[in-house]
């Protein structure tokens, strides 16, 4: 076999790439041009794959566009690998869950590598590995030690399909499981809870932090989830010894009654009249007053096991008491502050402000494939934490006798004890992974605060809106807790937020049970899909792709059909990252055709640049001047837009659209001028540098092609280095930016400013400039601008001012006039 060795220098470190000339006949190697067939696409990707991977490993695997802007970025990858889907799949295939999970992780890692993703694999972690869940258990014990963990009987959400408990956050508004889709049932079980409500007020106030960038409606979702923190939970005892967790707005008040829903467990089979529960009463823990229990449909009763203490400071509660002839106790001399202090000191409830509907985090799960809860139960000593030196408590294997596995000794008295057999909710595993990424090899503790504090908070969190009250909420709680014990300097773990849309696939679910079916199990020949064999009606819908919903697309098949770079572009080009998309093959041709255009453009450039330079006549010179001006303007215009979409808005689909526009501008250059034009060379180089983060193999090949036409006419790039090592191009100093002035969506004027003038301009300066334009003043009339904000719009040079009556559609501004 004939080999050709090509050496390059990456970030001061030499790399070597080997090409097999019997199989590789690309222009960058042979100097022979070919049409862009699928075979050529695959040759490009296989040839440049080592170079792309080597470049990705430099500087902790930075995303390419950040490297080009001289940023030091950590871009790791991990696997949230515990949980029921893996356990159920392993059972179905009669394989141990750990082996099944590792096998799938290897497969998914290979798929990501085939997709050219630039992850730092040295920081890779998997939540099901002992070195990771040792840290999860250690953090759980810190929560336990600091009074944030308790066990109690609770009416819980039971998933009949997955046979486990769900937290309130994991049940949708239709009462279905977030994962299986099954209708959730209610059961009373002994469960472990993490008291997230202790930080309810802190988490609510943290949403006002200026650190949180572009959280938009996620802030409102979390505000709604946490609720207004204006009351306290008390543990109240019924006269028969049953404990209720009741919320009161005024703990200093002696109370009037305790209200519950008719579905509350306390009601049982006791006789109930229309409104009044006849034979139950409770004792107020602060005032020892006897309060009757009544049945009401009240806003504060947000769940079946909710209880609310009516107080005399509420007119509504007084009216209820009056209608039911309930005695109203006299006033108390206790202040709210005194009441809160007593609640906390005597353990009468939760001495911290919380909303009436927020509940503690239920973390018990009835399965094996999860992080074991590091608690042992001793008859003499009660629940005891596993000593830190005995961590991790290893997961029981699938074929291990659980009764033998749980036998142990009490760490306090040494007598016989049993391990806790419940495992943790997988959201506990993922509530701190971002910290482990920063210190992934630490064997002594979950992470070293001196390491994490130098890098936290996370600059960019990318996640779906469905986790606004799930992972994002839990991770914020964990940040606040770890900050409270001195492990983190910042309570808020994330700064900028990018809420990604979902890739949707068609799913099929039994109408009666909610169970998901595979497409091959459904008959779709008629208008109403039905289950094959049973004829049961099936609901057909577009949902987030998921293995458990059998509606995914095999990435290997897409990669085989399109190649790596085209697949990446298809994913990025169709819709903005924040939007949902229904996966469709109809989007493929647009990307493939654009790549062919760009391929042809580089070929024409090379052909003209390497041919003999023609004699430049006056006509050619005049045309060349016009082309230089046109291309100079196009380069700056598209550079400003692409830069904004990469750095600021994250609208990568718009960046692709801008790049397509730049390609079209380059294609308009007359024959014979591509090789002569300095600005064509600059614009073409910009095109490839901008394309490199999205299509690194394709851009690398085209860059190698154009640099073969040396000497180049400009020195703004380091032509000796590959495209992945280029710095991001800059706007020309002479290029002026636009201040666009709009009223009610109509552009009134556009003022050109130098970049220095534009960046130095403040709101009042911009308004004063606008007021100097007669057309703006005349249209504004008697209205007076009292408030306005600027928006950089679809391009960084676009600032818009002026609004009379309503917000222009699609423009993020608030210019109010009166």
VOGU-3710 file (C-alpha; in Angstrom, 3 decimals, decimal comma):
1> xxxxxxxxxx> 0,000/0,000/0,000  1,307/3,422/-0,941  1,179/5,999/1,837  1,622/9,750/1,715  2,453/11,566/4,896  1,292/15,107/5,406  2,444/17,024/8,485  0,810/20,026/10,071  1,294/22,119/13,180  -1,662/22,419/15,569
11> xxxxxxxxxx> -1,363/24,891/18,439  2,373/24,345/18,708  1,973/20,584/18,532  2,873/18,614/15,369  0,385/16,080/14,055  0,700/13,614/11,217  -2,035/12,524/8,839  -1,627/9,549/6,511  -3,375/9,352/3,159  -3,673/6,210/1,066
21> xxxxxxxxxx> -3,085/7,392/-2,509  -4,668/4,272/-3,936  -7,940/5,344/-2,323  -7,525/9,133/-2,013  -7,617/11,265/-5,121  -8,650/14,644/-3,733  -7,399/17,878/-5,223  -5,615/18,826/-1,997  -3,384/15,772/-2,536  -3,286/15,034/-6,258
31> xxxxxxxxxx> -4,093/18,390/-7,835  -6,792/16,680/-9,908  -10,296/18,103/-9,572  -13,385/15,876/-9,328  -17,125/16,470/-9,280  -18,669/16,469/-5,804  -20,183/12,996/-5,770  -21,095/11,091/-2,621  -17,938/9,057/-3,054  -15,878/12,261/-3,074
41> xxxxxxxxxx> -17,728/13,542/0,024  -16,788/10,384/1,897  -13,190/10,630/0,709  -13,043/14,200/2,033  -14,347/13,160/5,431  -12,163/10,083/5,831  -9,109/12,048/4,692  -9,618/14,992/7,016  -11,065/13,103/9,986  -7,674/12,722/11,780
51> xxxxxxxxxx> -6,926/16,420/11,297  -10,346/17,476/12,567  -10,056/15,169/15,579  -6,544/16,411/16,350  -7,690/20,022/16,120  -10,651/19,202/18,351  -8,365/17,838/21,067  -6,408/21,092/21,301  -7,353/23,489/24,124  -9,771/21,111/25,803
61> xxxxxxxxxx> -11,745/20,410/22,660  -13,091/23,906/22,172  -15,976/24,390/19,784  -14,341/25,691/16,635  -15,983/29,118/16,476  -14,786/29,802/20,052  -11,235/28,730/19,264  -11,224/31,159/16,355  -12,194/33,933/18,750  -9,320/33,026/21,093
71> xxxxxxxxxx> -11,553/31,589/23,815  -10,590/28,826/26,221  -13,619/26,531/26,348  -14,329/23,224/28,045  -16,630/21,147/25,852  -17,065/17,754/27,554  -19,472/14,854/27,115  -21,083/12,559/29,634  -23,742/9,890/29,831  -26,818/10,007/32,038
81> xxxxxxxxxx> -26,750/6,232/32,069  -28,799/5,049/35,046  -32,549/4,621/34,893  -35,458/2,464/33,866  -35,134/2,620/30,065  -31,697/0,984/30,234  -32,828/-1,479/32,896  -35,935/-2,484/30,955  -34,007/-2,801/27,681  -31,337/-4,942/29,357
91> xxxxxxxxxx> -34,007/-7,188/30,843  -35,659/-7,492/27,422  -32,331/-8,569/25,864  -31,415/-10,719/28,885  -28,212/-8,750/29,445  -26,799/-7,198/32,609  -27,764/-3,466/32,687  -24,140/-2,378/33,172  -22,957/-4,370/30,167  -25,920/-3,163/28,091
101> xxxxxxxxxx> -25,266/0,451/29,053  -21,527/0,320/28,301  -22,246/-1,283/24,940  -24,672/1,507/24,033  -22,332/4,221/25,298  -19,585/2,886/23,025  -21,983/2,878/20,091  -23,208/6,419/20,765  -19,660/7,685/21,250  -18,745/6,258/17,860
111> xxxxxxxxxx> -21,778/7,966/16,303  -20,732/11,312/17,780  -17,186/10,837/16,512  -18,572/9,953/13,075  -20,557/13,171/13,220  -17,297/15,062/13,819  -18,313/16,384/17,246  -15,448/18,088/19,058  -15,822/16,815/22,604  -13,089/16,548/25,190
121> xxxxxxxxxx> -13,166/12,797/25,734  -10,566/13,069/28,506  -13,358/14,509/30,664  -15,924/11,888/29,706  -18,062/10,586/32,555  -20,925/8,151/33,005  -23,318/8,378/35,935  -23,522/4,573/36,276  -19,793/4,148/36,924  -18,715/3,772/40,575
131> xxxxxxxxxx> -16,214/6,636/40,402  -19,090/8,974/39,498  -21,902/7,724/41,732  -19,454/7,665/44,642  -19,639/11,451/44,322  -23,431/11,391/44,035  -23,606/9,371/47,265  -21,127/11,699/48,984  -23,281/14,726/48,108  -26,399/12,883/49,307
141> xxxxxxxxxx> -24,675/12,305/52,653  -23,811/16,020/52,865  -27,501/16,758/52,342  -28,348/14,187/55,019  -25,801/15,629/57,456  -27,140/19,151/56,968  -30,775/18,193/57,537  -31,944/18,279/53,927  -32,941/14,598/53,711  -35,806/12,843/55,442
151> xxxxxxxxxx> -37,902/9,718/55,028  -41,666/9,751/55,373  -44,827/8,012/54,284  -46,297/9,819/51,369  -49,035/9,613/48,810  -46,891/9,220/45,712  -47,200/9,162/41,937  -46,944/5,547/40,786  -46,094/4,747/37,165  -47,842/1,436/36,408
161> xxxxxxxxxx> -45,757/0,818/33,269  -42,294/1,508/34,703  -43,333/0,245/38,164  -41,739/3,107/40,070  -42,440/6,386/41,834  -42,305/9,751/40,061  -41,701/13,220/41,474  -44,480/15,791/40,939  -42,293/17,461/38,330  -42,255/14,229/36,305
171> xxxxxxxxxx> -46,040/14,087/35,838  -47,465/16,186/33,003  -50,628/18,296/33,111  -52,651/15,329/31,845  -51,495/13,191/34,753  -49,136/11,059/32,668  -45,555/9,954/33,276  -42,956/12,156/31,605  -41,119/9,059/30,365  -43,540/6,152/29,808
181> xxxxxxxxxx> -46,637/8,209/29,038  -48,749/6,012/31,334  -51,587/7,430/33,437  -50,145/7,920/36,917  -51,770/6,309/39,967  -51,663/7,354/43,635  -50,130/5,067/46,287  -48,932/5,572/49,854  -45,320/4,456/50,365  -42,365/5,181/52,659
191> xxxxxxxxxx> -40,108/7,440/50,600  -36,920/9,515/50,763  -37,150/13,259/50,171  -34,614/16,032/49,606  -35,951/19,241/51,136  -35,605/21,586/48,194  -38,249/23,790/49,809  -35,615/24,990/52,284  -34,145/27,033/49,448  -37,467/28,063/47,888
201> xxxxxxxxxx> -37,036/31,771/48,662  -33,362/31,713/47,703  -34,137/29,982/44,397  -36,929/32,456/43,696  -34,773/35,498/44,477  -31,925/34,037/42,422  -34,047/34,426/39,286  -33,462/38,189/39,594  -29,691/37,733/39,396  -28,031/39,762/36,596
211> xxxxxxxxxx> -25,863/36,679/36,036  -28,755/34,948/34,253  -28,555/35,857/30,569  -31,308/35,212/28,033  -33,388/32,978/30,296  -36,537/34,625/28,924  -39,712/32,671/29,723  -37,751/30,024/31,645  -37,598/32,532/34,491  -41,387/32,772/34,506
221> xxxxxxxxxx> -41,733/28,982/34,373  -39,483/28,632/37,402  -41,236/31,490/39,200  -44,556/29,750/38,620  -43,154/26,415/39,733  -41,622/27,789/42,954  -44,567/30,102/43,609  -44,901/33,080/45,901  -42,980/32,265/49,062  -45,369/33,728/51,631
231> xxxxxxxxxx> -46,093/30,934/54,116  -44,824/27,979/56,127  -45,435/24,256/56,327  -46,313/22,855/59,765  -46,477/19,280/60,964  -49,891/18,985/62,588  -51,130/15,945/64,517  -54,611/14,553/64,331  -56,166/13,490/67,600  -55,622/9,883/66,558
241> xxxxxxxxxx> -51,867/10,467/66,077  -51,676/10,903/62,280  -49,313/13,615/61,005  -50,361/16,065/58,300  -48,171/18,565/56,511  -50,248/21,740/56,433  -49,432/25,138/54,910  -50,292/28,391/56,610  -49,832/31,961/55,518  -49,673/33,149/59,152
251> xxxxxxxxxx> -48,068/30,703/61,597  -48,437/33,272/64,378  -52,243/32,997/64,024  -54,008/30,467/66,258  -55,828/29,091/63,231  -59,523/28,423/62,540  -59,659/25,107/60,667  -57,597/22,745/58,524  -58,883/22,246/54,980  -58,198/19,235/52,776
261> xxxxxxxxxx> -59,509/17,855/49,510  -62,019/15,042/49,628  -59,328/12,833/48,020  -56,943/13,375/50,957  -55,886/10,117/52,679  -57,178/11,395/56,023  -60,728/11,291/54,705  -60,630/7,529/54,173  -64,148/6,160/54,468  -65,290/8,607/57,114
271> xxxxxxxxxx> -68,720/10,171/56,556  -68,491/13,501/54,771  -71,211/16,094/54,340  -71,139/18,584/51,483  -68,367/20,715/52,981  -67,586/19,628/56,501  -65,495/16,655/57,622  -67,360/15,429/60,668  -65,085/13,371/62,924  -61,493/14,556/62,540
281> xxxxxxxxxx> -59,612/17,388/64,183  -55,970/18,415/64,569  -53,812/20,179/67,136  -52,030/23,354/66,054  -48,337/22,675/66,975  -47,592/26,290/67,945  -50,737/27,231/69,863  -52,240/23,861/70,928  -55,618/24,955/69,582  -57,977/22,212/68,400
291> xxxxxxxxxx> -58,914/22,794/64,764  -61,639/20,950/62,860  -60,789/19,397/59,497  -63,049/20,446/56,646  -63,250/19,467/53,004  -62,869/22,350/50,549  -61,934/23,026/46,971  -59,396/25,780/47,628  -56,510/27,192/45,561  -54,013/26,442/48,310
301> xxxxxxxxxx> -54,923/22,728/48,070  -52,775/21,989/45,039  -52,510/18,204/45,459  -54,418/15,297/46,950  -52,336/15,276/50,131  -52,351/19,052/50,629  -53,635/20,621/53,819  -54,267/24,300/54,529  -54,648/26,062/57,883  -57,308/28,768/57,724
311> xxxxxxxxxx> -56,402/31,982/59,578  -58,282/34,953/60,948  -56,244/37,403/58,855  -58,001/36,069/55,728  -61,515/37,357/55,105  -62,236/34,366/52,897  -61,322/32,001/55,735  -63,477/33,985/58,168  -66,421/33,717/55,777  -65,928/29,937/55,518
321> xxxxxxxxxx> -65,781/29,630/59,291  -68,917/31,726/59,645  -70,843/29,638/57,107  -69,895/26,448/58,975  -70,326/27,926/62,492  -66,691/27,236/63,376  -65,396/28,922/66,518  -62,710/31,572/65,891  -59,980/31,627/68,601  -58,718/34,894/69,985
331> xxxxxxxxxx> -55,653/36,726/68,718  -52,121/35,548/69,487  -49,323/37,729/70,853  -46,739/35,840/68,805  -45,020/37,588/65,890  -44,350/35,903/62,583  -40,598/36,033/63,190  -41,034/34,374/66,585  -43,262/31,707/65,061  -40,748/30,930/62,302
341> xxxxxxxxxx> -37,961/30,649/64,870  -39,944/28,226/67,027  -40,895/26,102/64,017  -37,249/25,735/63,064  -35,842/25,232/66,579  -38,447/22,701/67,718  -38,767/20,902/64,399  -42,493/21,663/64,132  -42,291/22,010/60,369  -40,204/24,004/57,922
351> xxxxxxxxxx> -39,097/27,335/59,332  -38,451/28,797/55,910  -40,768/30,708/53,597  -42,308/28,622/50,839  -45,308/28,696/48,508  -48,390/26,617/49,224  -47,845/24,308/46,223  -44,091/23,625/46,186  -43,151/20,176/47,466  -39,891/18,568/48,500
361> xxxxxxxxxx> -38,028/16,478/45,945  -39,105/12,842/46,139  -35,967/10,892/45,179  -36,815/7,251/46,014  -37,060/4,906/43,042  -38,030/1,240/43,233  -35,467/-0,233/40,870  -31,960/-1,655/40,911  -30,331/0,265/38,083  -29,756/3,523/39,886
371> xxxxxxxxxx> -27,472/5,092/42,470  -27,961/3,192/45,754  -29,118/5,438/48,593  -26,184/5,257/51,085  -28,293/4,597/54,188  -28,511/1,485/56,365  -31,433/0,668/58,659  -30,636/-0,482/62,176  -33,348/-1,651/64,583  -31,557/0,059/67,480
381> xxxxxxxxxx> -30,140/3,203/65,860  -32,591/3,845/63,044  -31,454/5,078/59,600  -27,685/5,635/59,568  -25,451/7,125/56,842  -22,840/4,888/55,276  -19,378/6,133/56,350  -17,585/8,125/53,657  -14,666/5,664/53,564  -17,100/2,878/52,613
391> xxxxxxxxxx> -18,357/4,672/49,510  -19,366/3,837/46,932  -22,160/1,461/47,835  -22,011/-0,670/44,698  -25,146/-1,293/42,648  -26,632/-4,768/43,043  -26,138/-6,721/39,812  -29,129/-8,096/37,932  -28,500/-11,697/38,991  -27,565/-10,869/42,592
401> xxxxxxxxxx> -29,920/-11,898/45,418  -31,157/-8,562/46,751  -31,822/-10,079/50,181  -28,167/-11,061/50,485  -26,969/-7,762/48,995  -28,747/-5,678/51,615  -27,305/-7,495/54,630  -24,723/-5,351/56,440  -23,812/-3,998/59,868  -24,729/-0,725/61,533
411> xxxxxxxxxx> -21,878/1,822/61,257  -22,895/3,251/64,648  -23,404/0,216/66,943  -22,005/-2,617/64,814  -25,112/-4,796/65,085  -26,967/-6,299/62,149  -28,563/-3,824/59,739  -29,972/-3,709/56,223  -29,082/-1,470/53,324  -31,679/0,803/51,783
421> xxxxxxxxxx> -32,937/-0,931/48,610  -34,465/2,146/46,950  -32,209/3,929/44,493  -32,048/7,623/43,640  -33,960/9,524/41,003  -31,603/9,958/38,027  -32,014/13,727/38,314  -29,891/13,508/41,471  -27,090/12,058/39,327  -27,383/14,865/36,779
431> xxxxxxxxxx> -27,829/17,696/39,284  -24,047/18,120/39,711  -22,388/16,620/36,603  -21,156/20,040/35,403  -18,937/20,187/38,503  -17,482/16,737/37,931  -16,607/17,702/34,351  -14,192/20,256/35,805  -12,432/17,718/38,037  -13,230/14,310/36,483
441> xxxxxxxxxx> -10,356/12,262/37,913  -10,692/13,227/41,574  -10,710/10,050/43,689  -10,974/11,702/47,124  -14,105/13,833/46,737  -16,765/14,693/44,153  -14,705/17,721/43,059  -12,083/20,097/44,385  -13,679/23,513/45,107  -10,409/25,269/44,299
451> xxxxxxxxxx> -10,636/23,850/40,776  -14,346/24,372/40,170  -14,528/27,850/41,649  -11,899/29,087/39,215  -14,129/28,061/36,288  -17,711/28,323/37,532  -20,372/29,375/36,728  -21,084/27,532/33,482  -21,058/30,091/30,674  -23,610/28,437/28,418
461> xxxxxxxxxx> -26,270/25,911/29,420  -28,024/24,236/26,492  -31,164/22,330/27,370  -34,782/21,783/26,447  -37,686/23,725/27,907  -39,109/20,456/29,229  -36,387/20,550/31,904  -37,216/24,076/33,110  -38,830/22,578/36,233  -36,775/19,400/36,176
471> xxxxxxxxxx> -33,025/19,309/35,611  -32,539/23,068/35,576  -34,475/23,446/38,820  -32,672/20,577/40,553  -29,256/21,767/39,382  -30,015/25,269/40,663  -31,019/23,798/44,018  -27,781/21,827/44,148  -25,814/24,982/43,371  -27,523/26,860/46,204
481> xxxxxxxxxx> -26,968/23,989/48,635  -23,282/23,532/47,767  -22,823/27,289/48,054  -24,393/27,194/51,536  -21,827/24,639/52,784  -18,887/26,491/51,214  -18,178/24,209/48,258  -19,121/26,821/45,623  -18,506/30,551/45,496  -21,587/31,179/43,333
491> xxxxxxxxxx> -25,063/29,844/44,177  -26,260/30,068/40,573  -24,504/27,399/38,484  -25,380/28,699/34,996  -25,092/32,062/33,274  -26,335/32,110/29,713  -29,192/29,837/28,730  -29,986/28,476/25,284  -33,293/26,640/25,299  -33,038/24,165/22,468
501> xxxxxxxxxx> -35,993/22,932/20,508  -36,708/19,257/20,132  -36,129/17,043/17,130  -39,540/15,495/16,688  -40,379/12,051/15,405  -43,742/10,403/14,837  -44,826/8,279/17,815  -47,668/5,829/18,460  -49,349/5,376/21,838  -52,246/3,178/22,947
511> xxxxxxxxxx> -55,187/5,438/23,644  -56,354/3,550/26,728  -53,110/2,822/28,605  -50,694/5,357/27,127  -48,180/2,609/26,334  -45,863/3,437/23,418  -45,726/1,076/20,459  -43,107/0,459/17,809  -44,131/1,544/14,284  -44,139/-2,104/13,181
521> xxxxxxxxxx> -46,800/-2,819/15,823  -49,244/-0,303/14,337  -51,608/-0,575/11,381  -51,703/2,872/9,729  -53,565/1,821/6,587  -56,818/3,426/7,758  -57,616/6,912/9,043  -57,544/5,719/12,662  -54,294/3,853/13,484  -54,800/0,683/15,495
531> xxxxxxxxxx> -52,588/-1,863/17,206  -51,877/-4,889/15,084  -53,427/-8,017/16,519  -55,758/-6,305/19,013  -57,297/-3,503/16,975  -56,960/-1,163/19,969  -57,058/2,542/18,967  -53,691/4,285/18,754  -52,857/7,985/19,150  -50,433/9,206/16,450
541> xxxxxxxxxx> -48,446/12,357/17,191  -45,108/14,162/16,722  -42,996/14,026/19,876  -39,419/14,432/21,002  -37,325/11,582/19,652  -36,788/8,975/22,333  -35,810/5,323/22,529  -38,689/4,699/24,912  -41,145/6,146/22,378  -39,691/4,217/19,411
551> xxxxxxxxxx> -39,737/7,347/17,228  -36,057/8,032/16,615  -34,057/8,188/13,392  -30,969/6,025/13,126  -28,063/8,509/12,806  -25,894/5,880/11,116  -28,368/5,630/8,247  -28,433/9,426/7,809  -24,621/9,600/7,919  -24,404/6,856/5,301
561> xxxxxxxxxx> -26,799/8,717/3,026  -25,491/12,285/3,426  -22,038/12,083/4,924  -20,917/13,777/8,137  -20,759/17,456/7,147  -23,995/17,481/5,154  -25,756/15,828/8,106  -24,423/18,520/10,447  -25,602/21,249/8,078  -29,043/19,656/7,682
571> xxxxxxxxxx> -29,412/19,600/11,473  -28,353/23,239/11,826  -29,836/24,868/8,741  -33,524/24,035/8,895  -34,679/25,914/12,006  -33,154/27,925/14,826  -31,726/25,917/17,752  -34,567/27,208/19,934  -37,289/25,862/17,631  -38,797/22,397/17,381
581> xxxxxxxxxx> -38,316/20,584/14,110  -40,038/17,622/12,526  -37,308/15,552/10,977  -37,860/15,378/7,225  -35,757/14,279/4,280  -37,195/17,193/2,258  -34,484/19,451/3,714  -31,603/17,402/2,291  -31,418/18,759/-1,319  -30,954/22,404/-0,316
591> xxxxxxxxxx> -27,782/21,643/1,642  -26,355/19,264/-0,951  -26,906/21,829/-3,716  -25,273/24,603/-1,677  -22,212/22,445/-1,102  -21,996/21,815/-4,856  -22,164/25,569/-5,540  -19,363/26,236/-3,098  -17,337/23,353/-4,529  -17,711/24,818/-8,038
601> xxxxxxxxxx> -16,833/28,320/-6,798  -13,508/27,114/-5,365  -12,779/25,208/-8,583  -13,373/28,354/-10,680  -11,186/30,414/-8,354  -8,337/27,898/-8,662  -8,714/27,649/-12,414  -8,466/31,422/-12,839  -5,804/32,004/-10,182  -3,501/29,359/-11,659
611> xxxxxxxxxx> -4,013/30,422/-15,262  -1,913/33,068/-16,952  -2,870/36,570/-15,781  -4,560/38,443/-18,677  -3,501/41,885/-19,758  -5,606/44,389/-17,823  -7,270/46,862/-20,152  -9,103/50,001/-19,071  -12,458/48,189/-19,355  -11,218/45,290/-17,263
621> xxxxxxxxxx> -9,751/47,729/-14,729  -13,046/49,623/-14,387  -15,007/46,400/-13,944  -12,473/45,145/-11,442  -12,854/48,332/-9,356  -16,635/47,864/-9,281  -16,287/44,199/-8,363  -13,823/45,012/-5,610  -16,260/47,528/-4,138  -19,186/45,101/-4,402
631> xxxxxxxxxx> -17,296/42,193/-2,872  -15,755/44,386/-0,153  -19,234/45,485/0,901  -20,596/41,916/0,661  -17,749/40,532/2,751  -18,333/43,018/5,563  -22,121/42,769/5,387  -22,192/38,983/5,644  -19,324/38,842/8,151  -21,245/41,119/10,521
641> xxxxxxxxxx> -24,393/39,013/10,207  -22,677/35,625/10,522  -20,652/36,806/13,515  -23,782/38,037/15,255  -25,592/34,740/14,645  -22,666/32,707/15,948  -21,743/34,799/18,971  -24,857/36,609/20,096  -28,158/35,182/18,897  -27,117/31,521/18,457
651> xxxxxxxxxx> -29,405/31,513/15,404  -27,221/29,082/13,488  -29,879/28,493/10,844  -29,693/32,206/10,017  -25,891/31,953/9,909  -26,247/29,184/7,299  -28,660/31,381/5,359  -26,134/34,240/5,457  -23,391/31,909/4,243  -25,591/30,818/1,364
661> xxxxxxxxxx> -26,112/34,479/0,567  -22,362/35,062/0,529  -21,934/32,112/-1,827  -24,475/33,657/-4,188  -22,591/36,978/-4,107  -19,362/35,163/-4,973  -21,106/33,305/-7,812  -22,116/36,633/-9,364  -18,491/37,578/-9,967  -17,914/37,664/-13,751
671> xxxxxxxxxx> -15,684/35,065/-15,373  -12,071/36,123/-15,383  -12,284/38,287/-12,260  -12,258/35,624/-9,540  -8,539/35,115/-9,867  -7,764/38,823/-10,195  -9,876/40,116/-7,287  -8,328/40,608/-3,872  -11,781/40,996/-2,320  -12,973/37,742/-3,901
681> xxxxxxxxxx> -10,076/35,981/-2,190  -10,944/37,632/1,138  -14,647/36,854/0,856  -13,987/33,245/-0,186  -11,590/32,774/2,737  -14,209/34,261/5,077  -16,752/31,804/3,644  -14,570/28,808/4,503  -13,568/30,036/7,955  -17,232/30,688/8,796
691> xxxxxxxxxx> -18,218/27,267/7,454  -15,515/25,369/9,378  -17,333/25,105/12,740  -20,313/23,483/11,015  -18,655/21,473/8,252  -15,012/21,039/9,337  -13,985/18,319/6,842  -15,508/20,033/3,802  -14,083/23,429/4,810  -10,656/21,877/5,458
701> xxxxxxxxxx> -10,511/20,380/1,972  -11,608/23,602/0,278  -9,143/25,631/2,363  -6,314/23,318/1,344  -7,433/23,778/-2,262  -7,421/27,589/-2,285  -4,108/27,815/-0,407  -2,533/25,731/-3,183  -2,906/28,854/-5,312  -0,152/30,642/-3,347
711> xxxxxxxxxx> 1,110/33,269/-3,217  -2,105/34,756/-1,871  -2,904/38,421/-2,346  -3,707/39,255/1,304  -2,018/38,558/4,637  -4,989/38,709/7,025  -4,899/34,912/7,356  -2,073/32,569/8,220  -2,227/30,653/4,951  0,283/28,082/6,190
721> xxxxxxxxxx> -2,165/26,822/8,824  -5,337/24,766/8,316  -8,730/26,443/8,392  -9,495/25,158/11,899  -6,593/27,211/13,261  -7,523/30,499/11,641  -8,613/33,479/13,714  -12,077/34,831/13,129  -12,059/37,600/10,467  -12,656/41,198/11,507
731> xxxxxxxxxx> -14,773/43,909/9,919  -12,812/46,468/7,927  -12,338/49,663/9,914  -13,828/51,744/7,091  -17,032/49,730/6,964  -19,918/51,727/8,396  -22,691/50,247/10,504  -26,365/51,135/10,233  -28,581/52,749/12,832  -32,080/51,868/11,602
741> xxxxxxxxxx> -34,947/54,029/12,830  -38,422/52,455/12,827  -41,931/53,518/13,820  -44,605/50,819/14,023  -42,553/48,392/11,979  -41,829/50,945/9,238  -38,237/51,968/8,624  -38,088/55,762/8,617  -34,379/56,256/8,072  -31,015/54,529/8,214
751> xxxxxxxxxx> -27,950/56,417/9,389  -24,458/55,150/8,597  -21,929/55,374/11,403  -18,326/54,353/11,808  -17,743/51,361/14,050  -16,190/53,548/16,745  -19,161/55,962/16,636  -21,612/53,094/16,712  -20,039/51,328/19,684  -19,696/54,582/21,653
761> xxxxxxxxxx> -23,336/55,551/21,078  -25,685/55,473/24,056  -29,477/55,487/24,122  -29,836/59,233/24,478  -27,269/59,818/21,718  -29,230/57,575/19,355  -32,533/59,254/20,227  -31,034/62,701/19,760  -29,709/61,684/16,346  -33,120/60,300/15,373
771> xxxxxxxxxx> -34,891/63,478/16,541  -32,696/65,457/14,175  -34,260/63,693/11,192  -37,248/65,700/9,930  -39,220/62,687/8,720  -38,930/61,001/12,114  -40,004/64,163/13,956  -42,959/64,739/11,632  -44,221/61,160/11,943  -43,709/61,152/15,698
781> xxxxxxxxxx> -45,895/64,237/15,948  -47,104/65,042/19,452  -45,996/61,718/20,850  -43,075/61,778/23,248  -40,585/58,932/23,625  -40,391/58,029/27,315  -38,647/54,670/27,229  -36,762/52,648/24,640  -34,353/49,774/24,287  -31,969/49,009/21,476
791> xxxxxxxxxx> -31,838/45,696/19,683  -28,882/44,503/17,661  -31,403/42,758/15,457  -30,515/40,204/12,835  -27,169/41,950/12,308  -24,929/43,627/14,871  -25,064/46,895/12,960  -28,844/47,212/13,220  -30,150/49,362/16,053  -33,793/50,363/15,854
801> xxxxxxxxxx> -35,468/53,291/17,579  -38,973/54,625/17,807  -42,333/53,098/18,633  -45,666/54,819/18,968  -48,291/52,267/19,872  -47,232/48,635/19,789  -44,236/46,362/19,675  -43,047/45,530/16,155  -43,315/41,842/15,403  -40,040/39,989/15,557
811> xxxxxxxx> -38,129/42,918/17,069  -36,923/42,721/20,641  -37,452/46,294/21,711  -39,650/48,302/24,015  -39,888/51,876/22,836  -42,833/53,513/24,610  -44,136/56,915/23,609  -46,879/59,051/25,088
//
